[in-house]
Each structure stands twice: as structure tokens, then as C-alpha cells.
């Protein structure tokens, strides 16, 4: 599982000032909604969203006030309310304490695509209930509120390159390849070759283990004095990818006959 965390972004909300403070009225009341958006996520295309987590620092300026969450939702329509309506906000003296909503496998009651997360409108909104008579004070949500999105990358075909063939003899050689990206799944390392060009796994092949990185493959049982074409390939659960084609000439067998007249 991969993740991205964003703390920047934009805020909006009537009655909330530039420091995300909201002045409370006397008596029981509900704040206006504060929204954070324009977060700048860049979830890779095709990724599966696994969960979303918000970590907030929120506090009240006057300890006797009773301030509790009313709404903590993501901005996408249909997301569930994660408000902790039972818990009083911390006083300003403890403002470094945090509250966590959601988690690594929590989708907030709806479905998500990578494009939903990358959209500038994605974010969260929060408001609160004041249930005491104290007025003339304020509550505040710290601007560094963090949103973490957990996701699983989509599997893709591997990426592989071909290097020059080495160790060329009359009847064998050594193919060289490098899997630079396994595509998120175990990839088999191989080499294919023929005498006509652009070889594939339908031609003669040999393999040497699995995994990313440089590798070598023995090319046996070939004929002397012939031009061969070879290229590295890698196969995972999505498919097979190839490197570029390289050519090589096997050594020519020379027979020397001595005679005496």
C-alpha cells in the first residue's frame, strides 16, 4: 500500500477568519462550515483508493466552553459524517493534541477514484456545536490539518531493456537484460532469439529467475558463423514486455588441414 499526505491547500467558510478562527455567540449555537480543499494530490492513474485519514488540531479559547463536533465530512457527496459528537474540544493550552478521523481502510461510506482525489475540490468540511452559555470566545482549526490518502498501485506490464550480447562463441553466447520496473507483480526474466529479426517468446527462449535488476541468460546450442537477433523480455501477471533487439554474429568454425607432399 502507498500513501500521500497533504497539509497545504485552501480554506473557505463564512465567519471563519484568515487563521481559521470562529467567534462563538452567547448561548447554544452552531458554527458555519469550514472547508479545506485544493490539496494538490497526484494519485497515479488506475490506483485503487483504500482509505482516507484526516488529522486535525482543533481547540477552544476558553476551557469552560462546551464545543463538540457536529459535522466532519469529506467534500464528495455521499461521504459519511465522522464527527466525534461525544468529545469536547481541547482547550487552547493543549492545542498541539490531535484528533484522527478515518484510517487506512476507511472510505467514508462511498467509492473513490484517483481522479476524485486529484480534483481540486477534494477536501473536508467541519462545523461544531456549542452547547453552553459562554459567548465572546472563539474556536480554531489549525491550518496544518493533514489529509492522508492510502492507495494500491494498478498492476502494469513490466519494463525491461536489452544490453549487448557478450561471451560470443561458435555455439553459445550470453544475453544481457535489465528489468527496471516489475509493474507491481513478480516478473520472470528472460531472453528470446532467432535468425530473422524481432524475436518473441514464440521463438527460442531461456529464463533466469525473477525480479527487478540486471540479469544474464545463457544462449546455448546456436550455430557458428550465423547472425542472430536477441532481445530481453519480462513477463508478469499482466503480460510480457520486450527490450530492443540486438544482433550478434557467432564465431566461424575454421578447420585447418595439414598435409605433406
PLY file of the C-alpha trace (Angstrom):
ply
format ascii 1.0
element vertex 261
property float x
property float y
property float z
element edge 260
property int vertex1
property int vertex2
end_header
0.00 0.00 0.00
1.19 3.50 -0.88
0.12 6.84 0.57
0.28 10.59 0.05
-0.19 13.22 2.76
-1.05 16.87 2.17
-1.10 19.68 4.71
-1.38 22.67 2.38
-4.44 23.82 0.50
-7.13 26.47 0.63
-9.78 27.22 3.27
-13.17 28.85 2.96
-16.05 29.43 5.34
-18.27 32.33 6.30
-17.43 33.61 9.77
-14.03 31.93 9.88
-11.12 34.39 9.72
-7.74 34.03 8.00
-6.44 31.98 10.96
-9.42 29.58 10.78
-10.89 31.08 13.96
-14.61 31.34 14.55
-16.10 33.70 17.14
-18.83 32.00 19.14
-22.06 33.63 20.22
-23.65 33.54 23.65
-25.87 30.56 24.25
-26.32 27.37 22.29
-25.23 27.75 18.67
-23.74 26.02 15.63
-20.76 27.34 13.71
-20.74 27.85 10.00
-18.90 25.25 7.93
-15.15 25.47 7.37
-13.95 23.74 4.17
-10.40 22.77 3.19
-9.76 21.94 -0.48
-7.28 22.41 -3.35
-4.89 19.95 -1.71
-2.69 19.07 -4.70
-2.86 15.27 -4.62
-1.32 13.35 -7.53
-2.53 9.78 -7.11
-1.30 7.68 -10.08
-3.83 6.79 -12.76
-5.57 3.46 -12.18
-4.70 3.29 -8.48
-7.27 1.80 -6.10
-8.16 4.06 -3.18
-8.00 2.05 0.07
-8.63 4.64 2.78
-8.58 8.30 3.78
-7.44 9.78 7.09
-7.70 13.31 8.48
-5.65 14.53 11.44
-6.82 17.83 12.95
-5.59 20.15 15.66
-8.72 21.93 16.90
-9.25 23.80 20.13
-11.33 26.35 22.03
-10.04 29.58 23.52
-11.96 29.24 26.81
-11.76 25.99 28.75
-15.30 26.03 30.27
-16.92 26.20 26.83
-18.56 23.02 25.61
-17.67 22.58 21.93
-18.31 19.31 20.13
-18.12 18.21 16.50
-21.32 18.49 14.52
-20.01 17.52 11.08
-16.69 16.18 9.82
-17.12 15.03 6.23
-15.19 14.79 3.01
-16.34 17.14 0.28
-17.55 14.39 -2.04
-21.32 13.98 -1.92
-22.34 10.84 -0.05
-19.37 10.64 2.30
-20.24 9.69 5.86
-20.07 12.02 8.85
-17.14 11.14 11.13
-17.93 13.81 13.74
-16.98 12.82 17.28
-20.12 14.33 18.78
-19.41 12.91 22.22
-15.98 14.53 22.69
-15.41 18.10 23.92
-12.73 20.07 22.04
-9.41 20.61 23.80
-8.62 23.98 25.39
-6.06 26.26 23.76
-3.41 25.22 26.31
-3.50 21.71 24.75
-3.82 22.77 21.12
-0.98 20.51 19.96
-3.15 17.46 20.68
-4.70 15.95 17.56
-7.90 14.15 16.58
-7.92 11.48 13.88
-10.84 10.70 11.59
-10.91 7.76 9.18
-7.95 5.48 8.53
-6.03 3.22 6.18
-9.09 1.20 5.09
-11.86 3.75 5.76
-13.54 5.02 2.58
-16.02 7.24 4.43
-19.05 5.38 3.15
-18.55 5.93 -0.57
-16.37 4.92 -3.52
-13.33 6.80 -4.82
-11.24 7.01 -7.95
-7.80 8.52 -8.30
-9.38 11.41 -10.22
-11.74 12.15 -7.31
-8.74 12.61 -5.03
-6.72 14.65 -7.54
-9.61 17.03 -8.17
-9.07 20.47 -6.62
-12.48 20.26 -4.93
-11.45 17.24 -2.83
-11.04 18.00 0.84
-13.01 18.05 4.08
-15.54 20.22 5.88
-16.13 20.71 9.57
-18.54 22.55 11.84
-19.26 22.35 15.55
-21.99 22.73 18.15
-21.64 25.00 21.18
-23.90 23.78 23.99
-23.17 26.22 26.84
-23.95 29.89 27.57
-20.40 31.27 27.34
-20.01 33.76 24.49
-17.42 36.14 23.14
-14.83 33.40 22.68
-13.50 31.56 19.66
-12.65 28.11 18.39
-9.87 27.36 15.93
-8.86 24.65 13.46
-5.12 24.65 12.80
-4.22 25.33 9.17
-1.80 22.38 9.06
-4.65 19.85 9.08
-3.30 16.75 7.32
-5.16 14.51 4.88
-3.58 11.16 4.01
-4.86 9.03 1.14
-3.89 5.34 1.09
-3.91 3.56 -2.26
-2.74 0.48 -4.14
-0.99 0.98 -7.45
-2.52 -0.65 -10.52
-0.56 -3.61 -11.86
1.03 -2.98 -15.26
3.30 -4.91 -17.61
6.99 -4.78 -16.62
9.65 -2.56 -18.16
12.81 -4.22 -19.48
15.87 -3.19 -21.50
18.30 -5.19 -23.63
22.08 -4.83 -23.49
24.67 -6.13 -25.94
25.21 -9.87 -26.13
28.51 -10.95 -24.57
30.64 -14.08 -24.39
30.02 -14.88 -28.05
31.49 -18.21 -29.16
30.83 -20.59 -32.03
27.85 -22.29 -30.43
26.79 -20.17 -27.46
26.61 -16.64 -26.10
25.30 -14.68 -23.10
22.27 -12.42 -23.31
22.01 -9.38 -21.01
18.88 -7.64 -19.82
17.61 -5.39 -17.04
14.11 -5.23 -15.54
13.79 -1.62 -14.39
10.18 -1.95 -13.15
8.34 -5.19 -12.44
4.95 -3.47 -12.83
3.93 -4.27 -9.27
3.97 -8.05 -9.70
6.66 -10.73 -9.82
8.31 -10.67 -13.25
10.17 -13.55 -14.94
13.48 -12.57 -16.57
14.19 -13.98 -20.00
15.85 -13.71 -23.38
14.47 -14.72 -26.80
16.34 -15.07 -30.08
16.08 -16.10 -33.72
17.84 -15.62 -37.07
15.18 -13.49 -38.77
14.81 -10.43 -36.51
12.46 -9.08 -33.80
12.30 -12.27 -31.74
9.38 -13.02 -29.38
8.58 -15.67 -26.81
7.24 -17.74 -29.70
10.87 -18.19 -30.77
13.65 -19.87 -28.82
13.79 -18.62 -25.22
15.61 -19.09 -21.94
14.97 -17.64 -18.47
16.95 -16.86 -15.37
14.86 -16.24 -12.25
12.55 -13.36 -11.34
12.72 -9.82 -10.04
13.96 -6.37 -10.91
17.56 -5.64 -11.81
20.22 -6.67 -14.30
20.47 -10.31 -15.32
22.16 -12.66 -17.75
20.75 -15.59 -19.72
22.74 -18.32 -21.43
22.04 -18.64 -25.17
23.09 -22.23 -25.97
23.02 -24.55 -28.97
23.41 -21.98 -31.72
25.31 -22.39 -34.98
28.68 -20.92 -35.90
29.04 -18.21 -38.49
25.40 -17.07 -38.22
23.83 -13.69 -37.46
21.36 -13.94 -34.57
18.86 -11.46 -33.17
18.10 -11.34 -29.45
16.13 -9.24 -27.01
15.36 -9.33 -23.32
11.80 -9.90 -22.16
9.93 -9.84 -18.84
6.60 -11.47 -18.03
4.31 -10.78 -15.07
0.61 -11.43 -14.39
-0.38 -8.55 -16.70
1.67 -9.51 -19.74
5.05 -9.66 -21.48
7.27 -6.70 -22.36
10.37 -6.62 -24.55
13.55 -4.63 -24.75
15.10 -3.53 -28.01
16.50 -6.08 -30.46
20.27 -6.53 -30.69
22.19 -8.63 -33.21
25.36 -10.65 -32.91
27.47 -12.94 -35.11
28.68 -16.24 -33.79
32.31 -17.17 -34.38
33.07 -19.14 -37.52
34.48 -22.60 -37.12
37.70 -22.93 -39.12
39.20 -26.32 -39.91
42.88 -26.38 -40.85
44.14 -29.44 -42.70
47.88 -30.10 -42.88
49.45 -32.39 -45.40
52.88 -33.22 -46.59
53.69 -33.94 -50.19
0 1
1 2
2 3
3 4
4 5
5 6
6 7
7 8
8 9
9 10
10 11
11 12
12 13
13 14
14 15
15 16
16 17
17 18
18 19
19 20
20 21
21 22
22 23
23 24
24 25
25 26
26 27
27 28
28 29
29 30
30 31
31 32
32 33
33 34
34 35
35 36
36 37
37 38
38 39
39 40
40 41
41 42
42 43
43 44
44 45
45 46
46 47
47 48
48 49
49 50
50 51
51 52
52 53
53 54
54 55
55 56
56 57
57 58
58 59
59 60
60 61
61 62
62 63
63 64
64 65
65 66
66 67
67 68
68 69
69 70
70 71
71 72
72 73
73 74
74 75
75 76
76 77
77 78
78 79
79 80
80 81
81 82
82 83
83 84
84 85
85 86
86 87
87 88
88 89
89 90
90 91
91 92
92 93
93 94
94 95
95 96
96 97
97 98
98 99
99 100
100 101
101 102
102 103
103 104
104 105
105 106
106 107
107 108
108 109
109 110
110 111
111 112
112 113
113 114
114 115
115 116
116 117
117 118
118 119
119 120
120 121
121 122
122 123
123 124
124 125
125 126
126 127
127 128
128 129
129 130
130 131
131 132
132 133
133 134
134 135
135 136
136 137
137 138
138 139
139 140
140 141
141 142
142 143
143 144
144 145
145 146
146 147
147 148
148 149
149 150
150 151
151 152
152 153
153 154
154 155
155 156
156 157
157 158
158 159
159 160
160 161
161 162
162 163
163 164
164 165
165 166
166 167
167 168
168 169
169 170
170 171
171 172
172 173
173 174
174 175
175 176
176 177
177 178
178 179
179 180
180 181
181 182
182 183
183 184
184 185
185 186
186 187
187 188
188 189
189 190
190 191
191 192
192 193
193 194
194 195
195 196
196 197
197 198
198 199
199 200
200 201
201 202
202 203
203 204
204 205
205 206
206 207
207 208
208 209
209 210
210 211
211 212
212 213
213 214
214 215
215 216
216 217
217 218
218 219
219 220
220 221
221 222
222 223
223 224
224 225
225 226
226 227
227 228
228 229
229 230
230 231
231 232
232 233
233 234
234 235
235 236
236 237
237 238
238 239
239 240
240 241
241 242
242 243
243 244
244 245
245 246
246 247
247 248
248 249
249 250
250 251
251 252
252 253
253 254
254 255
255 256
256 257
257 258
258 259
259 260
